[in-house]
């Protein structure tokens, strides 16, 4: 499964490493429980456990198509080297204590817990800064991916809590229960990823980069913070998700700006600042998402692709096919066939 995630899309490679690590940790849990003489495996758990949270955090950021993400990850790795050195020292110190029959020092668990608190703060901050953008992309697959990955992050938070309780538990029975709970939560994450990859083959593969975020300055975060702009985005979202006015093939910038009581220039600026899209790109993405839903709907098996194309507002078959292929990696017929497997 990790190999499949790695090859299907660049945006799922961090999740592929995350899946591989939790699979190995889950296997470790089984081996350690089966044979208590296996004392070297906890070394692996401690080291890789420190990598889980950053992998999941940066995977979530990758779903926002952060333009300078590679640089951000590189800087993070450089900054983490001293902490990794300390962890490696503590790992071998723990290993020595196990050989001598002493108790673990539990320092690594504390450091992992502190690390998680830092990443929770960063994630909450990032989501809050992009709340309008997230709300605007609710109908999209990109939103579902973000929601799914945040669910994995929450489960990882529960695993961290269980890990702390297990390390400091003085009751052997409760410690064993916590170990089983950690294993169950790891297994839950794996089953969630497996379910999504099997139930929708396009979930991790499709490249629908609807929105882009840069992290250089506050101005480039893709977020509009004043009340009037917020209300405009609220109204725009209602027009798209409730009234679905994008289905009108005659809709233009002037018509949409009139419905929002806004000048064409201001509407174009809001779309550019918030979504990094022109008006035509924004409307085309709305039509694309509606077309994908109709193509995925099992009740629409008998509907021709041309009918769906016209229903969502496209007039040109070549333009529809080109836009669909460019932003999903599939032709409409390939997408429909893949969704129904």
N, C-alpha and C positions, 0 to 999 in steps of 0.2 A: 504493500500500500504506500509506503514511503517513497519507493522508487517511482510509482505511478504519479504521485503528487509532484515529485521533483521534475519529471519530464513534461508534464502536461502544460505547465505555465510558470513563468518567472515569478508571478505573484504568489505561487503556492510553495515555493522552494523553502522558505523559512518554516512553513507549516510541515513540510516533509521532514526536515531535521527534528522538529518538535515531536512529530509522530514517532519517528525512529527512537528518540530518546525515551519517551514514556513507554514505548513497547519494551525496550531493554530493561527499564526500571521495573516494569510489571513482571517480566521474566525473572529478574533478580529476586523479586519478592517471593516468587514461587520456589526458586532454587534454594533460597535461604531458609524458607519454611520447611522444605523437603529435607534439607541436610544442614543442620546447625553448624557443622564443621566448616562450611564454606564461609570463611571470615574475610576474604579479600574483596568480595563483591560490594560490600557497603562503601568501599573507596570509590567505586564507579558511581554509585548513587549520589554520593556527596558532591562529587565534581560536576556531574551532569545536571544535578538539581539546581546548581547555581546558574546554568545556562538556559533553563526552561523559560523563566519569566522574561528575560530579554528577547528570546526568540519569538514568543507569543506577542509581546508588546510591539516589536518591529513588524511582525506579520500584520497586525491590525493597522499600523501606520501605512504599510504597503498597499492596503486596500483603499486608501485615500489617494493613492498614486502621488505620494510625496516626491517631488522632483529631485531633491538632494538627499534621498534616503541612504544611498550607498555611502556618501560622505559621512552622514550621521552615524551609520553603523560602524564605519572605520574609526571615527573619533571615539565612539563608545568602547570599541575593543581596546584601543590604546589606553584609555582611562581605566579600563578594568584589569589591566595586567598586574598592578600591585595587589589588587584584591585576590586575583587568581593565585598569585605567589603565596599569599597568606593562607589561602584555602588549601593549597597543596601541602604546605607545612603542617597545618592542622590535621589534614587527612593522614599523613604519615605518623603524626603524633598519636592520633586515635588508633591507628594500626598497631603502633608499639604498645599502647595501653591494652589493647585486646590480647596481644601476644603474652603480656605480663599478667593478664587477668585483672587489670584495673578497669574502672569505669570510663566511659567516653567523656570528653571534655565539653561536648554539646555546643562549642563555640560556632561551628559551621551553621547549625540550625538557627542560632540567633542572627548571624549575618544574613542568611537567606531571608529570614523574616523582615529584617530591616530593608533589605533590597526590595522585597515585595512592596513594602510601604511606600518606598520612593517611586516605584513604577505605577502604583495605584494613583499617586498624586499626579504624575505626568499624564497618565491616561485620562483621568477625570478632567484635567486641565485642557488636554487636547480635544476631547469630545465636547466640552463646554464651548471652546473657541470655535468649533465647527458645527454647533448645534443646528444652525439654520441650514447649512449644507446637508446635514444628515436628514433633516425633516423634508427637504426638497427632493431627496432621492429615494423616498420610501417605496415607490412602486418598482424599484429596480433590483436586479440581481446583486448589484454592488451593496445595497443596503442589507440584503439577506446575508451576504458574506460577513459584513461588519457585525451584524447582530449575532451570527453564529460564533464568530471568533471571540466576541466579548463574553459569550456564554462559556466558552472554554477557559477564558481568563478567570471568570468567577469560580469555576470548578477548581482551577489551580489555586485560587485563594483559599478554598476549603481544604485542599490538600496540604497547604502550608500550615494552616491552623492545626490540622490533625498531626502533622509532623512535629510541631512544637510541643503539643500535648503529649505525644508518644515519647519524645526525648526526655521530658521532665516528669513523666509518670513514674510513681514509685510502686504502683500496683501492677504486677505481672499480667494479670488477667485483662485489665483495662488496656494495657499496652498492646496486648495481642489483638483485642477488638479494634483498636485504632489502626494497627497494621493492616487488618482485613479491610477496614473502611478506606484506607489510602489506596489499597489494591483495587477496591470496587470503584473508586472515583477515577483512577487511571484507566480502568477498563471501560467506564462510562464514556470518557473522552474518546477512546479508540473506536467504540461502537458508534458514537455520534459522527465521527469523521467517515467511518466506513459506510454508514447509512446514507449520508449526503452524497458520497462519491458513487454509490450504487443506485440510489433512487433517481438521481439527476446527474447524468454523465457530463453535463455541461457546467455543473456547479463550480468546480475548481479549474475548469479548462478554459472557459469563455473569457475573452478579453474585451470587456465592455467599459473601457475607461471613460466614464461619464464625467467625472469631476477630477480636478487636480488641485493639490495643495502644495504651497512652498513654505518652508520654515525659516526663511531668511529674516523677514521683518513682520511686524504686526500688520502692516499694510497688505502684505502678500499672502496672508493666511486664508484669504478667500471668505472672509466673514464680514458682514455688514452689521454694525452694532447700534446704529441709531434707530429710534422707534419707528420713524416713517418708513425706512427701508425694510424693517422687520415686517411691518403691516403689508407692504407691497408683496413681499415674498410669501406671506400667508395667503393673500388674495390670489397670487399667481398659482400657488399650490392647489388651491380649491378649484380654480379654473381648469387645471390639468387633471387632477385626480377625481374630481366630482363631476364636472361638466364635460371634461375631455374635449375641450374646444379645438385641440390639435387635429381632431378628425376632419375638421373643415379644411378641405384642400385649398380653399381660397383665402384662408387666414394669412395675414401678413403682419409686419411689424406695426404698421399704423393701426390696424384693427385691434391687435392685442394691447397696444399702449392706450388706445381709447377706452377699452374695457377696464383698464387699471387706473384711468384718469391721470395719465402720465405722459410726458413727452417721449417721442421715439428715442431721442438722445439719452435721456435718463434711464429708460428701460434697457437700452443697449449697454449702458455703462454698468447697471446692476447685474445683468447677465454675465458680463465680462468679469467684473470684480468678484462675483460670487461663485460662478461655475467655470470661469475661463472659457466661455463659449460665446459664439455669436448667436444672434436670434435664430437664424436658419439651422444652426447646429443644435441649439437647445430644442427646437420644435421637432427636428428629425430624431433626436434621441427619445423624446416622448413618444413619437410614433413607433420607433423601433421597439421600445419596451412593451407597448400595447400589442404590436405584431408578435413579439416573442410569447406573450401570454396566450394569445389566440392560437399560435402554432403548437404550444405545449398542451393546450386543453384537449383532453381525450374526446370531449363531445364535439370537437371541431374537425374530426378526422376526415369528414366528407367535404369540408369546405376547401375550395381551391385556393392556392397561394395568391393568385391574382385577386380573388375576392377580398382576402385579408388585406392585401396591399392597398386596395381602394378604400376599404373600410377605415383604415387607420389614417388616411389622408395623403398617401403617396399617389402621384399621378403617372409617374414614369416607372416602368418595370426595370429599366436599366439602372436608374438612379436608386431604386429600392434595393436591387440586388447588390449594387456596388457598396452602398452604405451599410447594408446588412453584413456583407462579407468583411468589410473593413473593420467593423466594430465588434464582431463576434468571432471571426475566423472561419465562419461557415456560410454556405449559401442558405437561403430560406428552406429549400428542400432537404438539405443535409441536417439543418437544425431540427426540422420537424421529425425527420427519421430518427435522429439521436434522442429526442425527447420522449419518443414513444417506445423505446427499448425497455 
